[in-house]
Amino acid sequence: MNDWQRKSPLDWETYVNKLVKVVAVEKHEYEGWVLTVDPVSATIVLATFPENEKGSISFVMGHAVQEVEILQEGDSDMEQRLARILAPEEIQAYSAEELERRKNALKTWLETNHIPVGEQGELGRTLSVAGVLSIEPPYGPEQCSSTNEIILARVQGLLQGFLQQQR
């Protein structure tokens, strides 16, 4: 076990959102912004932003780390940029009213197209389609789940068409 692997998660946390240079075995050097450090393996997750690209992620395995040097502190802009790397493309915060509106519009559309739909869950936030598929907020194709892959694919396709009509 090397010095890096002996550190605690609190020690590793001090490297997050900072530009670092990592020296690994066989004198390999890596430079990038620390997204996180895996607390089990001590693996460092580095993000780099090559010109005209969204960003890339690389991993330096904890057992290979020999030295980590902080080159630059991250500012709030960099923290947000790093957070966006792992966030879904269309992440949005929906208000309770907007979620209710989206749910009701989808439910009405499904009923209009003779697809059996109901509400389930304690707050009635989940839509249940024919008792074999559920749709969670914010009610997009990605929020559909079912053990029947054929029904899942068809409802996701219908939902995609519905959302395109709404725009």
C-alpha positions, 0 to 999 in steps of 0.5 A: 500500500502506498502513501496515497492509498493510506490517506483518508477520504477527508484527505482526498476531499481536499484535492477535489475541484483542484488542478493537479499533476499526478505522478504514477508508476513508471514516471507516467504523469497526468494532469487534470481537475480532480472530480473525485477520489474513490474511497475504496480503491483510492482511484483519482478521477481527473477531468480535462478540457481540451480545446473545442471539446466538452471535456474528458475523464480519465482514471488513475488507479490508486495503487499506481499513484506515487505523488499528487501535486496541487497546481491550481485552486478551482473557482466557482466557475470551474466547480460548476463546469466539473459538476456539469460533466457528470450531470445529464444533458437536459437536467432541469429543476421543475416546480411542483406545479410544472410537474403536475402540469406535465403529468396531467398533460401526459395522462390526458394524452394517453387516455385520448389514445386509449392507453389505460393509465392510472396514478400510483404511489403515495402522492400519485406522482407515478403514472402506471400504464396498463399496470405493467409500466411506470413513468416517474417525474419529470415524465420523459422516456428516460423515466419509464420502467417496465420488465416487458422490453417490448412495451417499454420500447413502444411507450418510450417511442410514443412518449418521445413523439408526444414530447416533440408535439408539445414543443 
